[in-house]
Structures are given as C-alpha cells and as structure tokens.
Amino acid sequence: MLPSKQALTNLIGSLYEAAAQSTSWELFLGELAKTCQAESAAMVMHHFGREAHTVSASWNLDPDSERLYQKHYGSVDVWTIRAKSKLVGPASTSDWLYQLDELANTEFYNDFLIRFDIVHAMFGLAERKENSWASVGLYRGALAHEFRMSDLGTLNLLIPHIQRAFKLHFQISELKEHNEGMETALNMLATGIVFLGSRGEVVLVNTQAEEILSRADGLLLRLGRLSAAVQTESALLQNAIRGAVATGNGKGLSAGGTILISREKGHSFSITVAPLRQYSTTLSRRPAAVLFISDPDRTQELPADLLQRRYGLTPAEGRLAIALLEGHSLKEAADSSGVTYNTVKSQLKIIFLKTNVQRQGELIRLLLNTAGVMRPRSEAS
C-alpha cells in the first residue's frame, strides 16, 4: 500500500530541503526509511574508474559499516556490480539482483552484511553516468521481510524528485561556493563595496561597507536603499545612482560619478558610483552598478606588489590600479602620488595593455574578480 498523499508531500518537501542544505539529507533518508519500514538508509556515491565508494549521507547506519564500506567492501559490493551488468530500472530490490542463497556465497555477505545485520535492500538511482553512480539505499535485517512491490512503488514515485534534487544539490553547492568565494574576497578589501540592483536597491555589501553603514553617520541605508543625512548630498547621490543603474541596465549613458558625503565624526566619505555591464556573478539579482566608499580616516594598505607580480605592473602602476579600485579618480591618484595628470593617464594606458582591457570599468571588474588584490582581514585591523 502506498503512503498517503500528505506523507509523500512531506517526503518531497524534505527532499528539496536536502538539495538546498546538505545537512538535511540525513533527515530525508530517515523519513524515507520510516515510510518504507526500513531499518537504515544511505546515499552512496560510486566512482568506478578509480574504485571510490563513498557514503555521502546516512541514517541509522553503524559508523564502522560506512568506514569499512568506503575502505574495501564498496569494491566487492555484489549488488552494485550486478546492477551495473544487469538492465535495471530507476528502482530495484536486492533480492531481484541477487537471490539470498546466491548472496550467501559472497565475501560481501559473509564478512560485511551479516556483521551489520543487512540482508535486504532497495535502491533508487539518483544519478547514473558512464563511470559514476549515485543511489539511495534502504536496508532491512535478517528478521525483517524482503522489500515488496508497494515499497518499490513508493520509491519509484520519488525517483524523479530524488534525481532532480541530487542535481540541484550540486548546482546549489557550486553556486554557494562561488558566491562565498566572491564575498570572502570582497570582505578583504579595505574599501567599502556596495552592489546595486536594477532598481538601485542594495543587493550585496562587503564587510567594510556594512561597518560604515551600521554607524549611520552621513551615509544611510533605509529600506534597502542608500541616502545621505544631508539632503543636498542625498540628492546628488541618488542622481549618480540612477544614472549608473540606467547605464548598467543598458538604458543610459551616465558613467556615474563621485560625491562627498559629510559626517559628524571624521572627514567626508568619498563615494564613487559606476555602472556594471555584463558583470559575472552568482547573485540571484544581477548588479547594475557598484558603489565604492572611501574613508580618508582609515589607513588603507592594499598589496599593490601582488598586482605587480600577477600582471607585470611597475610599483607606480600597481599603486594607480589600487587607487582606481578604491574609487579614486585619475586626478586624485595623480595628486596623491605627486605626479602630473598626463603621467597617470600614460600609466593607465600601459595597465590596460598589461591586463588586456580597454576601459577603466573593465579594469575595475578585473580587479574585483582578482583574489590577488585582496588581503586578509587580520591585516586590516
């Protein structure tokens, strides 16, 4: 008899939670095992080319069984070996693969299954490729009866969801890893970075920007949007954001701009807003603009020497690249370095050649994606 519609709905919900959060696989396996009256369950990954057999998640399995399976018995798992050579559907029972009297003559049965009281099993394919295989396994002991057609029917109903959730799990994990890597890199910058969405809303801030905004001194974040405490400065900021976002959305020509935002404690922030076109990111909302917050009261020492090594820049070119990344204009970079404006323009052209970009916006995107320009937060404290 199949489970109720509500029970199946709960199982499917638990399954997709596991796809989004890897720690939830054990919960799903436990619920599935209880629904099918199994005594234990596991998600097992097989890589046949290199003979790697991994229990990636389990419920109510003896830890020793997982360790021994991964160390040796996965390679002599006759159920999996038979399933590879036999035309099997998305779900099957161990008794269909191997009759018990035949199984009793194998090393896998006598040295492994009996030890951990696993006699009957049911498998559902989560993924099958030429050299790899992933399956959900449900297990019963010697005193239990073998899995029946009703149990197999339940698993067959869930197989499309299991396969979809399995793929989603790896896609989501990859996106998380990529996104976390980008956020970690951004958090290592001494400059505050704010990504703005297609309507000017804040979609991501790095640690430095979060710290500045938390003070609510001059620069404010309200209802997901940036403003300034001084009304005239706020109007200038909003105008720069609207222009940069329009360009980022492919509907404008503004290059953004730089605004000074005064505050009660300390010198004014220098805020540079720039459009972002075709910026690669894993954020759910593509950023249309980026905002750089430069705090003149904060000592900023980004490792220009790393840029020099990576792109073959001279020390002066490395300092200029970092200045641009921090939101400074070419004139400001020239003034701080004690050279002429024409000198930094020439340096910028050479930087473009060495980094294989053609515009300043492309250079900023390149540096944002270059972990080499970041430094550990411990150095920033």
C-alpha positions as CSV (number, residue, x, y, z in Angstrom):
1,M,0.0,0.0,0.0
2,L,1.4,3.4,-1.0
3,P,1.8,6.2,1.6
4,S,-0.8,8.9,1.8
5,K,-0.6,12.0,-0.4
6,Q,0.3,14.0,2.7
7,A,3.1,11.6,3.6
8,L,4.5,11.8,0.0
9,T,4.2,15.6,0.0
10,N,6.2,15.8,3.3
11,L,8.8,13.5,1.9
12,I,9.2,15.5,-1.3
13,G,9.5,18.7,0.8
14,S,12.1,17.2,2.9
15,L,14.0,16.0,-0.2
16,Y,14.2,19.5,-1.7
17,E,15.3,20.9,1.6
18,A,18.2,18.4,1.4
19,A,19.0,19.7,-2.1
20,A,19.4,23.2,-0.7
21,Q,21.1,22.2,2.6
22,S,23.4,19.2,2.7
23,T,22.9,18.6,6.4
24,S,19.2,17.8,5.7
25,W,20.0,14.6,3.7
26,E,20.1,12.6,6.9
27,L,16.6,13.9,7.8
28,F,15.2,13.0,4.4
29,L,16.8,9.5,4.5
30,G,15.3,8.9,7.9
31,E,11.8,9.9,6.8
32,L,12.1,7.8,3.7
33,A,13.3,4.8,5.7
34,K,10.4,5.1,8.2
35,T,7.9,5.4,5.3
36,C,9.2,2.2,3.7
37,Q,9.7,0.5,7.1
38,A,13.5,0.2,6.5
39,E,15.9,0.0,9.4
40,S,18.6,2.2,7.9
41,A,19.3,4.2,4.8
42,A,22.2,5.8,2.9
43,M,23.2,7.9,-0.1
44,V,26.1,6.2,-1.8
45,M,28.4,7.5,-4.5
46,H,30.4,5.2,-6.7
47,H,33.3,6.2,-9.0
48,F,34.1,3.1,-10.8
49,G,37.1,4.5,-12.8
50,R,39.1,5.0,-9.6
51,E,37.2,2.5,-7.4
52,A,36.0,5.1,-4.9
53,H,32.8,4.2,-3.0
54,T,31.6,6.9,-0.6
55,V,28.7,7.0,1.8
56,S,27.9,10.7,1.5
57,A,24.9,10.7,3.9
58,S,23.2,8.1,6.1
59,W,20.5,7.4,8.6
60,N,20.9,4.8,11.4
61,L,23.9,3.1,9.9
62,D,26.8,1.9,12.1
63,P,29.7,4.3,11.5
64,D,32.0,1.2,11.2
65,S,30.0,0.0,8.3
66,E,30.4,3.3,6.5
67,R,34.2,3.3,7.2
68,L,34.7,-0.4,6.1
69,Y,32.5,0.1,3.0
70,Q,34.5,3.0,1.8
71,K,37.8,1.3,2.6
72,H,37.1,-2.1,1.0
73,Y,33.7,-3.5,0.8
74,G,32.3,-1.0,-1.7
75,S,34.6,-2.6,-4.3
76,V,33.1,-6.0,-3.7
77,D,29.5,-4.9,-3.3
78,V,27.9,-7.6,-5.5
79,W,24.6,-5.7,-5.5
80,T,26.2,-2.8,-7.3
81,I,28.3,-5.0,-9.5
82,R,25.2,-6.9,-10.6
83,A,23.2,-3.8,-11.1
84,K,25.9,-2.4,-13.4
85,S,25.8,-5.5,-15.6
86,K,22.0,-6.0,-15.4
87,L,19.3,-4.0,-17.1
88,V,17.8,-2.3,-14.1
89,G,15.2,0.4,-13.8
90,P,15.5,3.5,-11.6
91,A,14.5,1.4,-8.6
92,S,15.1,-2.2,-7.7
93,T,15.4,-4.6,-4.8
94,S,18.5,-6.5,-3.7
95,D,16.5,-9.8,-3.8
96,W,15.8,-9.2,-7.5
97,L,19.5,-8.5,-8.2
98,Y,20.8,-11.4,-6.0
99,Q,18.8,-14.2,-4.6
100,L,19.6,-14.8,-0.9
101,D,21.1,-18.3,-1.5
102,E,23.4,-16.9,-4.1
103,L,24.3,-13.9,-2.0
104,A,25.2,-16.1,0.9
105,N,28.3,-17.4,-1.0
106,T,29.9,-14.0,-1.3
107,E,32.5,-12.2,0.7
108,F,30.3,-9.1,0.8
109,Y,27.5,-11.0,2.5
110,N,29.6,-13.1,4.9
111,D,32.2,-10.6,6.0
112,F,30.2,-7.4,5.8
113,L,26.4,-7.6,5.5
114,I,25.9,-10.2,8.2
115,R,28.2,-8.3,10.6
116,F,25.9,-5.2,10.4
117,D,22.6,-7.1,10.0
118,I,21.8,-6.0,6.5
119,V,20.1,-8.7,4.4
120,H,17.5,-7.0,2.3
121,A,17.9,-3.7,0.4
122,M,16.1,-1.5,-2.0
123,F,17.9,1.0,-4.3
124,G,16.9,4.1,-6.2
125,L,19.2,5.7,-8.7
126,A,19.9,9.3,-8.1
127,E,22.4,9.6,-10.9
128,R,23.9,7.2,-13.4
129,K,26.8,8.1,-15.7
130,E,29.4,6.0,-17.5
131,N,31.9,6.0,-14.7
132,S,29.9,7.1,-11.7
133,W,26.7,6.2,-10.0
134,A,24.8,7.6,-7.1
135,S,22.0,5.7,-5.3
136,V,19.7,5.9,-2.3
137,G,19.8,2.6,-0.4
138,L,17.2,1.4,2.1
139,Y,18.1,-1.6,4.3
140,R,16.5,-4.3,6.5
141,G,18.0,-7.0,8.7
142,A,17.6,-10.8,8.8
143,L,14.5,-10.8,10.9
144,A,12.6,-8.5,8.5
145,H,10.9,-9.5,5.3
146,E,12.2,-8.5,1.9
147,F,11.1,-5.3,0.3
148,R,7.8,-5.7,-1.6
149,M,6.2,-4.1,-4.7
150,S,4.4,-1.5,-2.6
151,D,7.8,-0.4,-1.2
152,L,9.2,-0.3,-4.7
153,G,6.2,1.7,-5.8
154,T,6.9,4.4,-3.2
155,L,10.5,4.7,-4.2
156,N,9.6,4.8,-7.9
157,L,7.2,7.7,-7.3
158,L,10.1,9.6,-5.6
159,I,12.8,8.7,-8.1
160,P,12.2,11.7,-10.4
161,H,12.3,14.0,-7.4
162,I,15.4,12.3,-6.0
163,Q,17.3,12.7,-9.3
164,R,16.2,16.3,-9.7
165,A,17.1,17.1,-6.0
166,F,20.5,15.4,-6.5
167,K,21.4,17.6,-9.4
168,L,20.1,20.7,-7.7
169,H,22.2,19.9,-4.6
170,F,25.4,20.1,-6.6
171,Q,24.3,23.1,-8.6
172,I,23.4,25.0,-5.4
173,S,26.6,23.9,-3.7
174,E,28.7,25.2,-6.6
175,L,26.8,28.5,-6.6
176,K,27.2,28.8,-2.9
177,E,30.9,28.1,-3.1
178,H,31.4,30.6,-5.9
179,N,29.3,33.3,-4.2
180,E,31.0,32.7,-0.8
181,G,34.4,32.9,-2.5
182,M,33.4,36.3,-4.1
183,E,32.1,37.6,-0.8
184,T,35.2,36.5,1.1
185,A,37.4,38.3,-1.4
186,L,35.3,41.5,-1.3
187,N,35.4,41.4,2.5
188,M,39.2,41.5,2.4
189,L,39.1,44.9,0.7
190,A,39.8,48.0,2.8
191,T,37.3,49.9,0.6
192,G,33.6,49.7,1.2
193,I,31.9,48.0,-1.8
194,V,28.1,48.1,-2.4
195,F,26.5,46.3,-5.4
196,L,23.2,47.9,-6.5
197,G,20.4,46.1,-8.4
198,S,18.5,47.0,-11.5
199,R,16.3,49.5,-9.4
200,G,19.1,50.9,-7.4
201,E,18.4,48.6,-4.4
202,V,21.4,47.2,-2.4
203,V,22.0,43.6,-3.3
204,L,25.4,43.0,-1.6
205,V,27.8,44.8,0.7
206,N,31.2,43.8,1.8
207,T,32.3,43.9,5.5
208,Q,33.8,47.4,5.3
209,A,30.6,48.9,3.7
210,E,28.5,47.1,6.3
211,E,30.6,48.6,9.1
212,I,30.3,52.1,7.6
213,L,26.5,51.8,7.1
214,S,26.0,50.4,10.6
215,R,27.3,53.7,12.1
216,A,24.5,55.7,10.2
217,D,26.9,58.7,10.2
218,G,26.4,60.6,7.0
219,L,25.7,57.6,4.7
220,L,22.5,55.8,5.5
221,L,20.8,52.6,4.4
222,R,17.0,52.6,4.7
223,L,14.6,50.1,3.2
224,G,17.4,48.6,1.1
225,R,18.4,52.0,-0.5
226,L,21.2,54.4,0.1
227,S,20.8,58.0,1.0
228,A,22.8,60.8,2.8
229,A,21.9,62.6,6.0
230,V,22.4,66.0,4.3
231,Q,19.5,66.5,1.8
232,T,21.6,68.2,-0.9
233,E,24.2,65.4,-0.8
234,S,21.5,62.8,-0.8
235,A,20.0,64.3,-4.0
236,L,23.4,64.2,-5.7
237,L,24.0,60.6,-4.6
238,Q,20.6,59.5,-5.8
239,N,21.1,61.2,-9.2
240,A,24.5,59.4,-9.6
241,I,22.9,56.1,-8.7
242,R,20.0,56.5,-11.1
243,G,22.4,57.3,-13.9
244,A,24.8,54.5,-13.2
245,V,22.0,52.0,-12.8
246,A,20.4,53.1,-16.1
247,T,23.7,52.6,-17.9
248,G,24.1,49.2,-16.2
249,N,20.7,48.2,-17.4
250,G,21.6,49.2,-21.0
251,K,19.3,52.2,-20.9
252,G,21.6,55.1,-20.2
253,L,24.9,56.8,-20.9
254,S,25.9,58.0,-17.5
255,A,29.3,56.9,-16.1
256,G,28.2,57.5,-12.6
257,G,30.2,60.0,-10.5
258,T,32.0,60.8,-7.3
259,I,30.2,62.6,-4.4
260,L,31.5,63.7,-1.0
261,I,29.2,62.7,1.9
262,S,29.8,64.7,5.1
263,R,29.6,63.1,8.5
264,E,29.6,64.2,12.1
265,K,32.7,62.2,13.1
266,G,35.6,62.4,10.8
267,H,36.3,63.7,7.3
268,S,33.8,63.2,4.5
269,F,33.4,59.9,2.7
270,S,34.3,59.9,-1.0
271,I,31.6,57.9,-2.8
272,T,32.2,56.8,-6.3
273,V,29.3,55.2,-8.3
274,A,29.9,53.3,-11.5
275,P,27.7,51.2,-13.8
276,L,28.2,47.5,-14.2
277,R,27.5,45.8,-17.5
278,Q,27.9,42.1,-18.0
279,Y,29.5,41.6,-14.6
280,S,29.6,37.9,-13.9
281,T,28.2,36.9,-10.5
282,T,26.1,34.2,-8.8
283,L,23.9,36.7,-7.1
284,S,20.2,36.0,-7.6
285,R,19.8,39.6,-8.8
286,R,22.4,40.8,-11.3
287,P,24.0,44.0,-10.1
288,A,23.6,47.0,-12.4
289,A,26.0,49.4,-10.5
290,V,28.7,49.3,-7.9
291,L,29.4,51.9,-5.3
292,F,32.9,52.5,-3.7
293,I,33.1,54.1,-0.2
294,S,36.5,55.6,0.6
295,D,37.1,56.6,4.2
296,P,40.0,59.0,4.4
297,D,40.3,58.4,8.1
298,R,41.1,54.7,7.6
299,T,44.6,53.5,6.8
300,Q,44.4,51.5,3.6
301,E,47.3,49.3,2.5
302,L,46.3,47.0,-0.3
303,P,49.1,44.8,-1.6
304,A,50.0,46.5,-4.9
305,D,53.0,44.2,-5.0
306,L,50.7,41.3,-5.7
307,L,49.2,43.1,-8.7
308,Q,52.8,43.8,-9.9
309,R,53.6,40.1,-9.8
310,R,50.4,39.0,-11.4
311,Y,50.2,41.4,-14.2
312,G,53.8,42.6,-14.5
313,L,53.0,46.1,-13.3
314,T,55.6,48.5,-12.1
315,P,55.2,49.8,-8.5
316,A,53.7,53.1,-9.7
317,E,51.2,51.2,-12.0
318,G,50.3,48.9,-9.1
319,R,49.6,51.9,-6.8
320,L,47.5,53.5,-9.6
321,A,45.4,50.3,-10.1
322,I,44.7,50.1,-6.4
323,A,43.8,53.8,-6.2
324,L,41.2,53.3,-9.0
325,L,39.9,50.2,-7.3
326,E,39.3,52.2,-4.2
327,G,37.2,54.7,-6.2
328,H,39.7,57.5,-6.6
329,S,39.7,59.5,-9.8
330,L,42.8,59.8,-12.0
331,K,43.3,63.4,-10.8
332,E,43.2,62.3,-7.2
333,A,45.6,59.4,-7.9
334,A,48.0,61.9,-9.6
335,D,47.8,64.3,-6.7
336,S,48.4,61.7,-4.0
337,S,51.4,60.3,-6.0
338,G,52.9,63.7,-6.7
339,V,52.9,63.3,-10.4
340,T,51.1,65.0,-13.3
341,Y,47.7,64.1,-14.7
342,N,49.3,63.2,-18.0
343,T,51.7,60.8,-16.2
344,V,48.9,58.8,-14.7
345,K,47.0,58.8,-18.0
346,S,50.1,57.2,-19.6
347,Q,50.4,54.7,-16.8
348,L,46.7,53.8,-17.2
349,K,47.2,53.0,-20.9
350,I,50.1,50.7,-20.0
351,I,48.0,49.0,-17.3
352,F,45.3,48.4,-20.0
353,L,47.8,46.8,-22.2
354,K,49.2,44.6,-19.5
355,T,45.8,43.5,-18.2
356,N,44.3,43.1,-21.7
357,V,41.4,45.5,-21.0
358,Q,40.3,48.6,-22.9
359,R,38.3,50.7,-20.4
360,Q,38.6,51.7,-16.8
361,G,35.3,49.9,-16.0
362,E,36.7,46.7,-17.4
363,L,39.8,47.1,-15.2
364,I,37.7,47.6,-12.1
365,R,35.8,44.4,-12.9
366,L,39.0,42.5,-13.4
367,L,40.4,43.7,-10.1
368,L,37.2,42.9,-8.3
369,N,37.5,39.3,-9.6
370,T,41.2,39.0,-8.8
371,A,41.7,37.5,-5.4
372,G,45.3,38.7,-5.6
373,V,44.3,42.3,-4.8
374,M,42.7,41.2,-1.5
375,R,44.4,41.0,1.8
376,P,43.5,39.0,5.0
377,R,41.1,40.9,7.3
378,S,43.6,40.4,10.2
379,E,46.0,42.7,8.3
380,A,43.3,45.3,8.0
381,S,42.6,45.6,11.8
